[in-house]
Amino acid sequence: MNKEEYIERRGGDAYERHLQQSRDWYAQHHEGHNAIMKKWRETHQDKVKVNNQECSRKGGKYYEKGLEYQRTGLQGERHIIRMKHGNKYRPFKQIIAPGSQIHHEWTPETAEYMGVALVEKDQHMHGYVDVIKVLEGKITLLTEKEIKEQGRE
């Protein structure tokens, strides 16, 4: 049953409760769940490979849907901004820190940003951002403890 059917049958409040229950369950069981999924992926590598190909190759079952998602709506607007800044700051980035990435601090639920910074690549990919240089605007700097506290709220 998809989102629309669930809301039609049970209502919007029930759907929100369902989402919250799912979030709570995952918060309590995520480590065990991730271990099970990792083991499944290792034992079913052929299925994982086929699914990845359907998502990322032209003509794949989910390819057009993924492209449409990236082109339209909030993700599409943010993608345009990322591309502009990538082109604008690329020469500077190659001189200062070639192994870095450009990080945007987005305003929630919009394509507006508060700041753009040059950050460490590995840390950026794993959620804890160590800013090398602020390129534009203002970036909120939080410690790991503050980030974890925000995640619990």
DSSP file with accessible surface (Angstrom, degrees, kcal/mol):
  #  RESIDUE AA STRUCTURE BP1 BP2  ACC     N-H-->O    O-->H-N    N-H-->O    O-->H-N    TCO  KAPPA ALPHA  PHI   PSI    X-CA   Y-CA   Z-CA
    1    1 A M              0   0  115      0, 0.0     2,-0.1     0, 0.0     0, 0.0   0.000 360.0 360.0 360.0 128.3    0.0    0.0    0.0
    2    2 A N     >  -     0   0   81      1,-0.1     4,-2.5     4,-0.0     5,-0.2  -0.284 360.0 -90.5 -89.7 179.9    1.5    3.4   -1.0
    3    3 A K  H  > S+     0   0  109      1,-0.2     4,-2.6     2,-0.2     5,-0.2   0.903 123.1  48.8 -57.8 -47.9    1.2    6.7    0.8
    4    4 A E  H  > S+     0   0  125      1,-0.2     4,-2.5     2,-0.2    -1,-0.2   0.915 112.8  47.2 -63.0 -44.1   -1.9    7.9   -1.0
    5    5 A E  H  > S+     0   0   91      2,-0.2     4,-2.5     1,-0.2     5,-0.2   0.909 111.9  51.1 -63.3 -41.3   -3.8    4.6   -0.4
    6    6 A Y  H  X>S+     0   0   35     -4,-2.5     4,-2.9     1,-0.2     5,-0.5   0.937 112.4  45.4 -62.5 -46.1   -2.8    4.6    3.2
    7    7 A I  H  X5S+     0   0   60     -4,-2.6     4,-2.0     1,-0.2    -1,-0.2   0.906 112.8  51.6 -65.1 -39.8   -4.0    8.2    3.7
    8    8 A E  H  <5S+     0   0  170     -4,-2.5    -2,-0.2    -5,-0.2    -1,-0.2   0.913 117.5  37.9 -63.7 -41.9   -7.2    7.5    1.8
    9    9 A R  H  <5S+     0   0  175     -4,-2.5    -2,-0.2    -5,-0.2    -1,-0.2   0.899 136.5  13.9 -75.6 -43.1   -8.0    4.4    4.0
   10   10 A R  H  <5S-     0   0  138     -4,-2.9     4,-0.4    -5,-0.2    -3,-0.2   0.563 104.1-113.1-116.0 -15.8   -6.9    5.6    7.4
   11   11 A G     X< -     0   0   27     -4,-2.0     4,-1.7    -5,-0.5    -1,-0.2  -0.060  32.5 -76.7 100.8 161.9   -6.4    9.3    7.2
   12   12 A G  H  > S+     0   0   36      1,-0.2     4,-2.3     2,-0.2     5,-0.2   0.855 125.3  54.8 -66.7 -37.5   -3.4   11.7    7.5
   13   13 A D  H  > S+     0   0  130      1,-0.2     4,-2.3     2,-0.2    -1,-0.2   0.910 107.7  49.9 -64.5 -41.2   -3.0   11.4   11.2
   14   14 A A  H  > S+     0   0   10     -4,-0.4     4,-2.5     2,-0.2    -1,-0.2   0.886 109.5  52.4 -64.2 -37.3   -2.8    7.7   11.1
   15   15 A Y  H  X S+     0   0   37     -4,-1.7     4,-2.5     2,-0.2    -2,-0.2   0.927 109.1  48.9 -65.3 -43.1   -0.1    8.0    8.3
   16   16 A E  H  X S+     0   0  107     -4,-2.3     4,-2.4     2,-0.2    -2,-0.2   0.905 111.5  49.9 -62.6 -40.9    1.9   10.4   10.5
   17   17 A R  H  X S+     0   0  151     -4,-2.3     4,-2.6     2,-0.2    -1,-0.2   0.912 109.6  52.1 -62.1 -41.4    1.7    8.0   13.4
   18   18 A H  H  X S+     0   0   70     -4,-2.5     4,-2.2     2,-0.2    -2,-0.2   0.922 110.1  48.0 -60.4 -45.1    2.8    5.1   11.2
   19   19 A L  H  X S+     0   0   46     -4,-2.5     4,-2.4     2,-0.2    -1,-0.2   0.917 111.8  49.7 -62.2 -43.0    5.8    7.2   10.1
   20   20 A Q  H  X S+     0   0   87     -4,-2.4     4,-2.7     1,-0.2    -2,-0.2   0.909 109.5  51.2 -65.3 -39.3    6.7    8.0   13.7
   21   21 A Q  H  X S+     0   0  127     -4,-2.6     4,-2.6     1,-0.2    -1,-0.2   0.912 110.1  50.1 -63.3 -39.7    6.4    4.4   14.7
   22   22 A S  H  X S+     0   0   58     -4,-2.2     4,-2.5     2,-0.2    -2,-0.2   0.915 111.1  48.4 -63.8 -43.6    8.8    3.4   11.9
   23   23 A R  H  X S+     0   0  128     -4,-2.4     4,-2.4     2,-0.2    -2,-0.2   0.918 112.5  48.7 -62.4 -43.7   11.3    6.1   12.9
   24   24 A D  H  X S+     0   0   77     -4,-2.7     4,-1.7     2,-0.2    -2,-0.2   0.923 111.7  48.9 -63.3 -44.2   11.1    4.9   16.5
   25   25 A W  H  X S+     0   0  126     -4,-2.6     4,-2.1     1,-0.2    -2,-0.2   0.935 112.4  48.1 -61.0 -46.0   11.6    1.3   15.6
   26   26 A Y  H  X S+     0   0  103     -4,-2.5     4,-1.7     1,-0.2    -1,-0.2   0.894 107.2  55.8 -63.6 -38.9   14.5    2.1   13.4
   27   27 A A  H  < S+     0   0   66     -4,-2.4    -1,-0.2     1,-0.2    -2,-0.2   0.877 114.4  40.5 -60.6 -35.2   16.2    4.2   16.1
   28   28 A Q  H  < S+     0   0  151     -4,-1.7    -1,-0.2    -3,-0.2    -2,-0.2   0.797 129.0  27.7 -82.5 -29.3   16.1    1.3   18.5
   29   29 A H  H  X S+     0   0   79     -4,-2.1     4,-2.6    -5,-0.2     5,-0.2   0.294  81.3 111.7-118.0   9.0   17.0   -1.5   16.0
   30   30 A H  H  X S+     0   0   68     -4,-1.7     4,-2.8     1,-0.2     5,-0.2   0.847  77.5  52.9 -61.6 -35.3   19.2    0.2   13.3
   31   31 A E  H  > S+     0   0  149      2,-0.2     4,-1.9     1,-0.2    -1,-0.2   0.955 114.7  40.5 -66.4 -46.1   22.4   -1.5   14.2
   32   32 A G  H  > S+     0   0   43      2,-0.2     4,-2.2     1,-0.2    -2,-0.2   0.907 116.1  51.4 -67.0 -39.7   21.0   -5.0   14.1
   33   33 A H  H  X S+     0   0   70     -4,-2.6     4,-2.6     1,-0.2    -2,-0.2   0.923 109.5  49.8 -63.1 -44.7   18.9   -4.2   11.0
   34   34 A N  H  X S+     0   0   71     -4,-2.8     4,-2.4    -5,-0.2    -1,-0.2   0.885 109.7  51.6 -63.2 -37.7   22.0   -2.8    9.2
   35   35 A A  H  X S+     0   0   61     -4,-1.9     4,-2.2    -5,-0.2    -1,-0.2   0.918 110.8  48.0 -65.8 -41.5   24.0   -6.0   10.1
   36   36 A I  H  X S+     0   0  114     -4,-2.2     4,-2.5     1,-0.2    -2,-0.2   0.929 113.0  48.0 -64.1 -44.4   21.2   -8.2    8.7
   37   37 A M  H  X S+     0   0   60     -4,-2.6     4,-2.6     2,-0.2    -2,-0.2   0.893 110.2  52.1 -65.4 -38.0   21.0   -6.1    5.5
   38   38 A K  H  X S+     0   0  125     -4,-2.4     4,-2.0     2,-0.2    -1,-0.2   0.933 110.8  47.5 -63.4 -43.6   24.8   -6.2    5.0
   39   39 A K  H  X S+     0   0  143     -4,-2.2     4,-2.0     1,-0.2    -2,-0.2   0.914 111.6  50.9 -64.0 -41.7   24.8  -10.0    5.4
   40   40 A W  H  X S+     0   0  101     -4,-2.5     4,-1.8     1,-0.2    -2,-0.2   0.926 109.3  50.6 -61.6 -44.4   21.9  -10.2    2.9
   41   41 A R  H  < S+     0   0  120     -4,-2.6    -1,-0.2     1,-0.2    -2,-0.2   0.873 109.9  50.8 -61.4 -37.6   23.8   -8.0    0.3
   42   42 A E  H >< S+     0   0  109     -4,-2.0     3,-0.6     1,-0.2    -1,-0.2   0.884 114.9  41.8 -68.0 -37.6   26.9  -10.2    0.7
   43   43 A T  H 3< S+     0   0   91     -4,-2.0    -2,-0.2     1,-0.2    -1,-0.2   0.700 120.2  42.9 -83.6 -19.6   25.0  -13.4    0.1
   44   44 A H  T 3X  +     0   0   54     -4,-1.8     4,-2.0    -5,-0.2     3,-0.4  -0.322  66.1 143.8-120.8  50.5   22.8  -12.0   -2.8
   45   45 A Q  H <>  +     0   0  134     -3,-0.6     4,-2.5     1,-0.2     5,-0.2   0.838  69.9  58.5 -61.2 -32.2   25.3  -10.0   -4.8
   46   46 A D  H  > S+     0   0  108      1,-0.2     4,-2.2     2,-0.2    -1,-0.2   0.924 107.5  45.8 -65.4 -41.5   23.7  -10.9   -8.1
   47   47 A K  H  > S+     0   0  116     -3,-0.4     4,-2.3     2,-0.2    -1,-0.2   0.892 112.5  51.2 -67.9 -38.9   20.3   -9.4   -7.0
   48   48 A V  H  X S+     0   0   35     -4,-2.0     4,-2.5    -7,-0.2    -2,-0.2   0.927 110.2  49.5 -63.2 -44.1   22.0   -6.3   -5.7
   49   49 A K  H  X S+     0   0  131     -4,-2.5     4,-2.2     2,-0.2    -2,-0.2   0.929 111.0  48.6 -62.4 -45.1   23.9   -5.9   -9.0
   50   50 A V  H  X S+     0   0   74     -4,-2.2     4,-2.1     1,-0.2    -1,-0.2   0.929 112.2  49.2 -61.9 -43.8   20.8   -6.3  -11.1
   51   51 A N  H  X S+     0   0   74     -4,-2.3     4,-1.5     1,-0.2    -1,-0.2   0.919 110.4  50.3 -64.1 -42.3   18.9   -3.8   -8.9
   52   52 A N  H  X S+     0   0   92     -4,-2.5     4,-2.0     1,-0.2    -1,-0.2   0.897 110.0  51.0 -62.9 -38.7   21.7   -1.2   -9.2
   53   53 A Q  H  X S+     0   0   55     -4,-2.2     4,-2.0     1,-0.2    -1,-0.2   0.889 106.8  53.6 -66.7 -37.7   21.8   -1.6  -12.9
   54   54 A E  H  < S+     0   0   63     -4,-2.1     8,-1.4     1,-0.2     9,-0.7   0.815 113.7  44.2 -66.4 -27.5   18.0   -1.0  -13.2
   55   55 A C  H  < S+     0   0   59     -4,-1.5    -2,-0.2     7,-0.2    -1,-0.2   0.832 124.4  29.3 -82.9 -34.2   18.4    2.2  -11.2
   56   56 A S  H  < S+     0   0   85     -4,-2.0     2,-0.4    -5,-0.2    -2,-0.2   0.529 100.4  81.8-113.0  -5.5   21.5    3.6  -12.9
   57   57 A R  S >< S-     0   0  147     -4,-2.0     3,-2.4    -5,-0.2     6,-0.2  -0.811  83.9-102.4-105.2 144.5   21.5    2.4  -16.5
   58   58 A K  T 3  S+     0   0  175     -2,-0.4     3,-0.1     1,-0.3    -2,-0.1  -0.336 112.0  25.3 -57.1 136.8   19.6    3.9  -19.4
   59   59 A G  T 3  S+     0   0   80      1,-0.3    -1,-0.3    -5,-0.0    -5,-0.1   0.348  92.3 139.8  86.6  -5.7   16.6    1.7  -20.1
   60   60 A G    X>  -     0   0   19     -3,-2.4     3,-0.6    -7,-0.2     4,-0.6  -0.278  66.5-110.5 -70.4 158.3   16.6    0.4  -16.6
   61   61 A K  T 34 S+     0   0  150      1,-0.2     4,-0.2     2,-0.1    -6,-0.1   0.851 115.6  26.1 -58.6 -37.7   13.3   -0.1  -14.8
   62   62 A Y  T 3> S+     0   0   95     -8,-1.4     4,-2.0   -11,-0.2    -1,-0.2   0.366  94.8  98.3-109.2   3.2   13.8    2.8  -12.3
   63   63 A Y  H <> S+     0   0   46     -9,-0.7     4,-2.3    -3,-0.6     5,-0.2   0.940  83.9  45.7 -62.2 -50.4   16.1    5.0  -14.4
   64   64 A E  H  X S+     0   0  119     -4,-0.6     4,-2.5     1,-0.2    -1,-0.2   0.891 111.4  53.3 -63.3 -38.5   13.6    7.5  -15.8
   65   65 A K  H  > S+     0   0  166      1,-0.2     4,-2.1    -4,-0.2    -1,-0.2   0.916 109.7  48.4 -63.8 -40.8   11.9    7.9  -12.4
   66   66 A G  H  X S+     0   0   36     -4,-2.0     4,-2.0     2,-0.2    -2,-0.2   0.905 111.7  49.2 -65.5 -42.0   15.3    8.8  -10.8
   67   67 A L  H  X S+     0   0   43     -4,-2.3     4,-1.7     2,-0.2    -2,-0.2   0.918 109.9  51.1 -63.1 -43.6   16.1   11.3  -13.6
   68   68 A E  H  X S+     0   0  101     -4,-2.5     4,-1.7     1,-0.2    -2,-0.2   0.910 109.2  51.4 -60.8 -41.4   12.7   12.9  -13.2
   69   69 A Y  H  < S+     0   0  137     -4,-2.1     7,-0.3     1,-0.2    -1,-0.2   0.908 111.1  47.7 -62.0 -42.2   13.2   13.3   -9.5
   70   70 A Q  H  < S+     0   0   81     -4,-2.0    -1,-0.2     1,-0.2     9,-0.2   0.786 115.0  46.0 -70.6 -26.8   16.6   14.9  -10.0
   71   71 A R  H  < S+     0   0  150     -4,-1.7     2,-0.2    -5,-0.2    -1,-0.2   0.735 110.7  49.6 -87.7 -27.3   15.3   17.3  -12.6
   72   72 A T  S  X S+     0   0   65     -4,-1.7     4,-1.5    -5,-0.2     3,-0.3  -0.694  93.9   4.4-116.1 166.7   12.1   18.6  -10.9
   73   73 A G  H  > S-     0   0   47     -2,-0.2     4,-2.2     1,-0.2     5,-0.2  -0.155 114.7 -24.1  66.4-154.9   11.0   20.0   -7.6
   74   74 A L  H  > S+     0   0   55      1,-0.2     4,-2.5     2,-0.2     5,-0.2   0.909 138.3  51.8 -61.3 -45.0   13.2   20.8   -4.7
   75   75 A Q  H  > S+     0   0   45     -3,-0.3     4,-2.2     1,-0.2    -1,-0.2   0.896 109.6  50.6 -62.4 -38.6   16.0   18.4   -5.8
   76   76 A G  H  X S+     0   0    4     -4,-1.5     4,-1.9    -7,-0.3    -1,-0.2   0.920 110.9  48.0 -64.8 -42.9   16.1   19.9   -9.3
   77   77 A E  H  X S+     0   0  108     -4,-2.2     4,-1.7     1,-0.2    -2,-0.2   0.915 113.4  47.3 -63.8 -43.1   16.4   23.4   -7.9
   78   78 A R  H  X S+     0   0   33     -4,-2.5     4,-2.7     1,-0.2    -1,-0.2   0.879 108.1  56.3 -66.1 -36.5   19.2   22.4   -5.6
   79   79 A H  H  X S+     0   0   81     -4,-2.2     4,-2.4    -5,-0.2    -1,-0.2   0.907 105.0  52.0 -61.7 -41.7   21.0   20.6   -8.3
   80   80 A I  H  X S+     0   0   94     -4,-1.9     4,-2.2     2,-0.2    -1,-0.2   0.927 111.1  47.2 -60.4 -44.0   21.0   23.7  -10.5
   81   81 A I  H  X S+     0   0   33     -4,-1.7     4,-2.6     1,-0.2     5,-0.3   0.924 110.7  52.0 -65.3 -42.9   22.5   25.7   -7.6
   82   82 A R  H  X S+     0   0   90     -4,-2.7     4,-2.4     1,-0.2    -1,-0.2   0.904 110.0  49.2 -60.0 -41.5   25.1   23.0   -6.9
   83   83 A M  H  X S+     0   0   93     -4,-2.4     4,-2.3     2,-0.2     5,-0.2   0.919 110.7  49.8 -65.8 -42.9   26.2   23.0  -10.6
   84   84 A K  H  X S+     0   0  140     -4,-2.2     4,-2.3     1,-0.2    -2,-0.2   0.943 115.3  43.1 -60.6 -47.2   26.5   26.8  -10.7
   85   85 A H  H  X S+     0   0   13     -4,-2.6     4,-2.8     2,-0.2     5,-0.2   0.855 109.9  57.3 -69.8 -34.7   28.7   26.8   -7.5
   86   86 A G  H  X S+     0   0   15     -4,-2.4     4,-1.1    -5,-0.3    -1,-0.2   0.936 112.2  41.3 -59.0 -45.2   30.7   23.8   -8.7
   87   87 A N  H  < S+     0   0   93     -4,-2.3    -2,-0.2     1,-0.2    -1,-0.2   0.894 116.5  49.8 -69.1 -38.1   31.6   25.7  -11.9
   88   88 A K  H  < S+     0   0  133     -4,-2.3     4,-0.3    -5,-0.2    -2,-0.2   0.908 121.2  31.1 -68.2 -43.4   32.2   29.0  -10.0
   89   89 A Y  H  X S+     0   0   26     -4,-2.8     4,-2.8     1,-0.2     5,-0.2   0.465  90.5  97.4 -98.9  -2.2   34.5   27.6   -7.2
   90   90 A R  H  X S+     0   0  119     -4,-1.1     4,-2.4    -5,-0.2     5,-0.2   0.927  85.1  47.4 -56.3 -49.1   36.2   24.7   -9.1
   91   91 A P  H  > S+     0   0   84      0, 0.0     4,-1.3     0, 0.0    -1,-0.2   0.937 115.3  46.4 -60.4 -41.7   39.4   26.6   -9.9
   92   92 A F  H  > S+     0   0   72     -4,-0.3     4,-2.6     1,-0.2     3,-0.4   0.925 111.9  51.7 -62.9 -44.7   39.7   27.9   -6.3
   93   93 A K  H  X S+     0   0   36     -4,-2.8     4,-2.0     1,-0.2    -1,-0.2   0.892 105.3  54.8 -61.3 -40.7   39.0   24.4   -4.9
   94   94 A Q  H  < S+     0   0   98     -4,-2.4    -1,-0.2    -5,-0.2    -2,-0.2   0.826 113.4  42.5 -66.2 -28.7   41.7   22.8   -7.1
   95   95 A I  H  < S+     0   0  139     -4,-1.3    -2,-0.2    -3,-0.4    -1,-0.2   0.933 122.1  35.6 -80.9 -49.7   44.3   25.3   -5.7
   96   96 A I  H  < S-     0   0   83     -4,-2.6    -3,-0.2     1,-0.2    -2,-0.2   0.955 138.8  -8.3 -72.2 -55.4   43.3   25.3   -2.0
   97   97 A A    ><  -     0   0   20     -4,-2.0     3,-1.6    -5,-0.3    -1,-0.2  -0.677  56.1-173.6-150.7  90.9   42.3   21.6   -1.4
   98   98 A P  T 3  S+     0   0   81      0, 0.0    -1,-0.1     0, 0.0    -4,-0.1   0.804  86.8  54.4 -60.0 -28.3   41.9   19.3   -4.4
   99   99 A G  T 3  S+     0   0   54     -6,-0.1    22,-0.9    -5,-0.1    23,-0.2   0.160  93.6  98.3 -92.6  23.2   40.4   16.5   -2.3
  100  100 A S  E <   -A  120   0A   3     -3,-1.6     2,-0.3    -7,-0.2    20,-0.2  -0.432  59.5-138.9-105.0 177.2   37.6   18.6   -0.9
  101  101 A Q  E     -A  119   0A  54     18,-2.4    18,-2.9    -2,-0.1     2,-0.5  -0.934  21.5-111.0-132.5 159.7   33.9   19.1   -1.7
  102  102 A I  E     -A  118   0A  32     -2,-0.3     2,-0.4    16,-0.2    16,-0.2  -0.795  34.9-160.7 -92.8 128.1   31.6   22.1   -1.8
  103  103 A H  E     -A  117   0A  36     14,-3.3    14,-2.5    -2,-0.5     2,-0.4  -0.915   5.0-160.0-114.2 134.1   29.0   22.0    1.0
  104  104 A H  E     -A  116   0A  14     -2,-0.4     2,-0.8    12,-0.2    12,-0.2  -0.929  12.5-145.9-109.8 137.8   25.7   23.9    1.1
  105  105 A E  E     -A  115   0A  34     10,-2.4     9,-3.2    -2,-0.4    10,-0.8  -0.891  29.9-156.3-100.1 103.0   23.8   24.7    4.2
  106  106 A W  E     -A  113   0A  42     -2,-0.8     7,-0.3     7,-0.2     5,-0.1  -0.543  18.3-120.3 -84.0 145.9   20.2   24.5    3.0
  107  107 A T    >   -     0   0   42      5,-3.0     3,-1.7    -2,-0.2     5,-0.3  -0.709  52.2 -95.2 -75.0 129.9   17.2   26.2    4.5
  108  108 A P  T 3  S+     0   0   98      0, 0.0    -1,-0.1     0, 0.0     3,-0.1  -0.167 102.5   4.2 -55.4 138.8   14.9   23.3    5.3
  109  109 A E  T 3  S+     0   0  170      1,-0.2     2,-0.3    -3,-0.0   -35,-0.0   0.622 118.6  82.8  65.2  16.0   12.2   22.5    2.7
  110  110 A T  S <  S-     0   0   44     -3,-1.7    -1,-0.2     2,-0.2    -3,-0.0  -0.902  80.3-123.4-138.0 172.4   13.6   25.1    0.3
  111  111 A A  S    S+     0   0   11     -2,-0.3     2,-0.3    -5,-0.1   -30,-0.1   0.144  78.6 108.9-101.5  18.7   16.2   25.5   -2.4
  112  112 A E        -     0   0  132     -5,-0.3    -5,-3.0    -4,-0.1     2,-0.3  -0.702  55.1-154.1 -93.7 147.2   17.6   28.6   -0.6
  113  113 A Y  E     -A  106   0A  69     -2,-0.3    -7,-0.2    -7,-0.3     3,-0.1  -0.901  19.7-155.6-124.6 151.6   21.0   28.3    1.2
  114  114 A M  E    S-     0   0A  86     -9,-3.2    24,-2.1    -2,-0.3     2,-0.3   0.742  77.5 -10.8 -91.6 -30.1   22.6   30.1    4.1
  115  115 A G  E     -AB 105 137A   0    -10,-0.8   -10,-2.4    22,-0.3     2,-0.4  -0.993  50.4-139.5-165.7 162.4   26.1   29.4    3.1
  116  116 A V  E     +AB 104 136A   0     20,-3.0    19,-2.2    -2,-0.3    20,-2.0  -0.995  28.3 174.1-129.5 135.3   28.6   27.6    0.9
  117  117 A A  E     -AB 103 134A   0    -14,-2.5   -14,-3.3    -2,-0.4     2,-0.5  -0.956  35.2-117.9-141.0 158.7   31.9   26.2    2.2
  118  118 A L  E     +AB 102 133A   0     15,-3.2    14,-3.2    -2,-0.3    15,-1.4  -0.863  46.2 176.7 -93.6 125.6   34.8   24.1    1.1
  119  119 A V  E     -AB 101 131A   0    -18,-2.9   -18,-2.4    -2,-0.5    12,-0.2  -0.868  37.8 -83.4-132.1 163.7   34.9   20.9    3.3
  120  120 A E  E  >  -A  100   0A  84     10,-1.5     4,-2.1    -2,-0.3    10,-0.2  -0.463  38.8-137.4 -65.7 133.5   36.9   17.7    3.8
  121  121 A K  H  > S+     0   0  107    -22,-0.9     4,-2.2     2,-0.2     5,-0.2   0.940  96.7  45.2 -62.7 -53.2   35.5   15.1    1.4
  122  122 A D  H  > S+     0   0  105      1,-0.2     4,-1.2   -23,-0.2    -1,-0.2   0.921 115.8  46.3 -62.6 -43.4   35.4   12.0    3.6
  123  123 A Q  H  4>S+     0   0   75      1,-0.2     5,-1.0     2,-0.2     4,-0.5   0.895 110.3  54.1 -66.9 -38.0   33.9   13.9    6.6
  124  124 A H  H ><5S+     0   0   54     -4,-2.1     3,-0.8     1,-0.2    -1,-0.2   0.903 107.3  51.4 -62.4 -39.2   31.3   15.5    4.3
  125  125 A M  H 3<5S+     0   0  114     -4,-2.2    -1,-0.2     1,-0.2    -2,-0.2   0.777 113.3  45.1 -69.6 -25.0   30.2   12.1    3.0
  126  126 A H  T 3<5S-     0   0  122     -4,-1.2    -1,-0.2    -3,-0.3    -2,-0.2   0.310 117.0-105.4-107.0   8.8   29.8   10.7    6.5
  127  127 A G  T < 5S+     0   0   48     -3,-0.8     2,-0.8    -4,-0.5    -3,-0.2   0.210  89.7 102.0  98.8 -17.4   27.9   13.7    8.0
  128  128 A Y      < -     0   0   85     -5,-1.0     2,-0.4    -6,-0.2    -2,-0.2  -0.865  59.8-155.6-106.3 105.5   30.5   15.4   10.2
  129  129 A V        -     0   0   49     -2,-0.8     2,-0.6    -5,-0.1    13,-0.2  -0.666  13.7-168.2 -92.4 126.3   31.6   18.5    8.3
  130  130 A D        -     0   0   89     -2,-0.4   -10,-1.5   -10,-0.2     2,-0.3  -0.945  24.1-138.6-109.8 108.4   35.1   20.0    9.0
  131  131 A V  E     +B  119   0A  34     -2,-0.6   -12,-0.2   -12,-0.2     3,-0.1  -0.509  24.5 179.9 -76.0 128.5   35.1   23.4    7.2
  132  132 A I  E    S-     0   0A  61    -14,-3.2     2,-0.3     1,-0.3   -13,-0.2   0.872  74.2 -10.3 -86.8 -49.2   38.3   24.4    5.4
  133  133 A K  E     -B  118   0A 109    -15,-1.4   -15,-3.2     0, 0.0     2,-0.5  -0.967  62.0-128.2-154.7 133.2   37.0   27.7    4.1
  134  134 A V  E     -B  117   0A  65     -2,-0.3   -17,-0.3   -17,-0.2     3,-0.1  -0.746  24.7-176.7 -81.9 123.7   33.7   29.5    4.0
  135  135 A L  E     -     0   0A  33    -19,-2.2     2,-0.3    -2,-0.5   -18,-0.2   0.806  63.7  -0.8 -92.0 -35.5   33.1   30.6    0.4
  136  136 A E  E    S-B  116   0A  57    -20,-2.0   -20,-3.0     0, 0.0    -1,-0.3  -0.974 110.2 -10.4-157.5 139.7   29.8   32.5    0.7
  137  137 A G  E    S-B  115   0A  58     -2,-0.3     2,-0.4   -22,-0.3   -22,-0.3  -0.356  93.9 -46.3  74.8-148.6   27.3   33.3    3.5
  138  138 A K        -     0   0  161    -24,-2.1     2,-0.4   -33,-0.1   -33,-0.1  -0.978  42.9-155.9-131.3 136.4   27.4   31.7    6.9
  139  139 A I        -     0   0   18     -2,-0.4     2,-0.5   -23,-0.1   -23,-0.0  -0.940  19.1-129.8-113.8 132.4   27.9   28.1    7.9
  140  140 A T        -     0   0   77     -2,-0.4     2,-0.6   -25,-0.1   -25,-0.0  -0.704  22.0-153.7 -80.8 123.2   26.6   26.7   11.3
  141  141 A L        +     0   0  121     -2,-0.5     2,-0.3   -11,-0.0   -11,-0.1  -0.879  18.2 176.0-102.7 124.0   29.4   24.8   13.0
  142  142 A L        -     0   0   66     -2,-0.6     2,-0.1   -13,-0.2   -13,-0.1  -0.933  26.6-123.7-124.1 151.6   28.3   22.1   15.4
  143  143 A T     >  -     0   0   78     -2,-0.3     4,-2.2     1,-0.1     5,-0.2  -0.415  35.6-104.4 -83.3 167.0   30.2   19.6   17.5
  144  144 A E  H  > S+     0   0  110      1,-0.2     4,-2.4     2,-0.2     5,-0.2   0.899 122.6  54.4 -58.8 -38.8   29.4   15.9   17.1
  145  145 A K  H  > S+     0   0  146      1,-0.2     4,-2.1     2,-0.2    -1,-0.2   0.923 108.1  48.1 -62.8 -43.9   27.6   16.0   20.5
  146  146 A E  H  > S+     0   0   85      2,-0.2     4,-2.1     1,-0.2    -1,-0.2   0.893 110.7  51.9 -64.9 -38.0   25.3   18.8   19.3
  147  147 A I  H  X S+     0   0   55     -4,-2.2     4,-1.9     2,-0.2    -2,-0.2   0.934 110.1  48.1 -64.5 -44.2   24.6   17.0   16.0
  148  148 A K  H  X S+     0   0  102     -4,-2.4     4,-1.1     1,-0.2    -1,-0.2   0.890 110.4  52.0 -65.1 -37.0   23.6   13.8   17.9
  149  149 A E  H  X S+     0   0   86     -4,-2.1     4,-0.8     1,-0.2     3,-0.3   0.896 108.8  50.7 -65.8 -38.5   21.3   15.8   20.2
  150  150 A Q  H >< S+     0   0  114     -4,-2.1     3,-0.6     1,-0.2    -1,-0.2   0.877 105.7  56.6 -65.1 -37.2   19.6   17.4   17.2
  151  151 A G  H 3< S+     0   0   67     -4,-1.9    -1,-0.2     1,-0.2    -2,-0.2   0.789 103.7  53.6 -66.2 -26.9   19.0   14.0   15.7
  152  152 A R  H 3<        0   0  197     -4,-1.1    -1,-0.2    -3,-0.3    -2,-0.2   0.710 360.0 360.0 -80.5 -20.8   17.2   12.8   18.8
  153  153 A E    <<        0   0  190     -4,-0.8    -3,-0.0    -3,-0.6    -4,-0.0  -0.210 360.0 360.0 -77.0 360.0   14.7   15.8   18.8
